[in-house]
Amino acid sequence: MQWFFYGTLLDPDIRRLVFPHAHEGVELAPALLPGFRRVRCKGALYPVLAAAAGQRVPGLVCRGLDERAVLRMAHFEGTQYEPRALSVTLESGAKEKAWLFMPRHGRFATREGWTYERWVRTTKPRIMPLVHFWMNQCGAETMGSPEILWHVRRQIRAIARTAEPPATLWRLAA
């Protein structure tokens, strides 16, 4: 199964906290998500996606995550997000489906743009201790974890059943 990261999961330090057992084994490749723009989430320091015809969001396609890593991502994203499959464009121009966590409701988007570079410069140092604490609270190690919403658990199981064997992607330096 492949995932598209467009926000804080672009950061290698965040990925290390979210899926510490798997972060070194993943394959990453640059990709674009068409039809959206990245905006700041209302009342938060991270982004959400807002539909925007003719625009695209840069990010990373990630392969090699196991079920535990996906469950930990679901914990990291929180109950207001759910996995959704969308088409992304790889650097080669190939279009592929990738899973990403999207807000369950559209009311979280602001009009203010969000960039990874600005987030690293202004917010990352403040947020890292909070992410560390949040991920230490994660009890989602198996599909039976009670903190995973039933519909998200069902979606993750469906994703795992349809996962294709990993293709060769470009490995980025962390």
Order of alpha helices (4+ residues) and beta strands (2+ residues): beta-alpha-beta-beta-alpha-beta-beta-beta-alpha-alpha-alpha
